[in-house]
Amino acid sequence: MQDQKATPTTTDPGFKLPGQTAPTTPTAPQDPMPKTAPDTANQPVEIAPGGATNPSAAPLRDTSGRDLAIGGAVLLVLLVIYFFVRNAYVHHLVVKRVAPSSAGSAGWLMFVGLSFLSFAAVLAIINAAKYLTLAITGPLVIIGVAALIAALFIGRR
């Protein structure tokens, strides 16, 4: 005689979530989810800075890679232009009988100052809501202005 194993008659998966009861019929599961999707399910999500408390505030936008690439290209073009401006400024100072070492230092300080100010401006244009803050733009502007003032004082020697 062969032993026959009893097969379970219920479709119990072997585990239950807290608060879950066993289904009454195996063909009718209890589904807590709605049967239809809301109308806004396929629309993009827009984040507003004020949320529900300030609906008139402008929505924030995410910085795309394309915006960053264009900003980087603009900054690279400006750095090349500033390098030629630096060379012209150094030549102008040497013609005015400023020592070549002082003229070179003033030229590099002018290059750094213009670069920092341009970097702050490009970041502000790319995404003002994200980058135009005191913590990001403040140091860039302070260093840029200080370098330009130092370039003018060193170029006067």
Secondary structure, 3 states (H helix, E strand, C coil): CCCCCCCCCCCCCCCCCCCCCCCCCCCCCCCCCCCCCCCCCCCCCCCCCCCCCCCCCCCCCCCCHHHHHHHHHHHHHHHHHHHHHHHHHHHHHHHCCCCHHHHHHHHHHHHHHHHHHHHHHHHHHHCHHHHCCHHHHHHHHHHHHHHHHHHHHHHCC
